[in-house]
């Protein structure tokens, strides 16, 4: 009986570890720390502000003024597969994406940085240790759309 209990506890711990991820809440408009740098120490996140090579993606540099670029950015995020914008305010978008098969939730954020005229972008999974490159691919899809539209270089 003790062995069965130990096995159940072990399975629960392993399952919890494998499904662990990161809950990403939207930035509040008045937050002083306006960054998207944080990625969990798992292979399920991609960010322009990340410091580790497994999470880091190239920056998004605007080629036009914010007022002209922002509608294009919003429209491009809306066009990402299975992605819906949940929160939006001046210079910030928070969206949720759902995987095609298991309907897992990923968080997608875009933050305009006026000092550098660039966008910080982060895509992160709620569950799982490894996302098979889905979050990185989502950020690169956005990059492709924005380059084609002329909003970034």
C-alpha positions in Angstrom: 0.0 0.0 0.0 2.9 2.4 0.8 4.5 1.7 -2.5 1.3 2.6 -4.4 1.0 5.9 -2.5 4.7 6.7 -3.3 4.1 5.9 -7.0 1.0 8.2 -7.1 2.9 11.0 -5.4 5.8 10.6 -7.8 3.5 10.6 -10.8 1.7 13.7 -9.6 5.0 15.5 -9.1 6.3 14.5 -12.5 3.1 15.5 -14.2 3.0 18.8 -12.4 6.6 19.5 -13.5 5.9 18.6 -17.1 2.9 20.8 -17.3 4.3 23.8 -15.5 4.5 27.0 -17.4 4.0 30.6 -16.9 0.9 32.6 -16.2 1.3 36.0 -17.9 -1.0 38.8 -16.8 -1.3 41.9 -18.9 0.8 44.9 -18.0 -1.3 47.6 -16.3 -1.3 50.9 -18.0 0.3 52.6 -14.9 3.0 49.9 -14.3 6.4 51.5 -13.7 8.2 48.3 -14.9 7.1 48.3 -18.5 9.1 45.4 -19.9 8.5 41.9 -21.4 11.9 40.5 -20.5 10.9 37.7 -18.2 10.7 34.1 -19.6 10.5 31.0 -17.5 13.6 28.8 -17.4 11.8 26.4 -19.9 11.8 26.1 -23.7 8.4 27.6 -24.1 9.0 31.4 -24.5 10.4 33.9 -26.9 11.1 37.5 -26.2 12.9 40.5 -27.7 14.1 41.4 -24.1 15.2 37.9 -23.0 18.7 37.6 -21.8 19.2 33.9 -22.6 19.9 32.7 -26.1 17.2 30.0 -26.0 14.5 32.7 -25.4 16.0 35.8 -27.2 14.6 37.0 -30.5 15.8 39.9 -32.7 14.3 43.3 -32.0 11.5 44.9 -34.0 12.6 48.4 -35.2 9.8 50.6 -36.5 10.3 52.3 -39.9 7.4 54.7 -39.4 5.9 56.8 -36.7 3.9 55.1 -34.0 0.5 56.6 -35.0 1.0 55.2 -38.5 2.4 51.9 -37.4 0.1 50.9 -34.5 -3.0 50.1 -36.6 -0.8 47.9 -38.8 0.6 46.2 -35.7 -2.9 45.6 -34.2 -4.2 44.2 -37.5 -1.2 41.9 -37.9 -1.6 40.5 -34.3 -5.3 39.9 -35.1 -4.2 37.9 -38.2 -2.0 35.5 -36.2 -3.6 32.1 -36.2 -6.1 31.4 -33.3 -5.1 34.7 -31.6 -7.4 37.2 -30.0 -6.5 40.5 -28.4 -7.7 40.7 -24.8 -6.2 44.0 -23.6 -5.1 47.0 -25.5 -4.1 50.5 -24.6 -1.7 53.1 -26.0 1.4 51.2 -27.1 0.5 47.8 -25.6 -1.3 44.7 -26.8 -2.0 41.5 -24.8 -3.4 38.6 -26.7 -4.1 34.9 -26.1 -3.4 32.2 -28.7 -4.7 28.7 -28.7 -2.8 25.7 -30.1 -4.5 24.0 -33.0 -4.7 20.5 -31.5 -4.8 20.5 -27.7 -6.1 24.2 -27.4 -3.3 25.1 -25.0 -3.1 28.8 -24.2 -0.2 31.0 -25.1 0.2 34.6 -24.2 1.3 37.1 -26.8 2.4 40.7 -26.0 3.6 43.7 -27.9 4.9 46.8 -26.2 5.9 50.0 -28.0 9.2 51.6 -26.7 9.1 55.3 -27.6 12.8 55.9 -26.6 14.1 53.5 -29.2 11.1 53.5 -31.6 10.9 49.8 -31.4 8.6 47.0 -30.3 9.2 44.5 -27.5 7.5 41.3 -28.2 7.0 38.2 -26.1 5.1 34.9 -26.7 4.9 32.4 -23.8 3.1 29.2 -23.1 0.9 28.7 -20.1 1.7 25.0 -19.9 4.5 22.7 -20.8 8.3 22.5 -20.7 8.8 22.7 -24.5 6.5 24.3 -27.1 8.2 22.8 -30.1 9.1 26.3 -31.3 5.5 27.5 -31.5 6.1 30.8 -29.6 9.3 31.6 -31.6 7.4 30.8 -34.8 4.5 33.1 -33.8 6.8 36.0 -33.2 8.5 35.4 -36.5 5.1 35.3 -38.3 4.4 38.8 -36.8 7.8 40.0 -37.9 7.2 38.7 -41.5 3.8 40.5 -41.6 5.2 43.8 -40.3 8.2 43.7 -42.7 5.8 43.1 -45.6 3.7 46.1 -44.5 6.7 48.3 -44.1 6.1 48.9 -40.4 9.5 47.5 -39.3 12.8 46.8 -41.0 
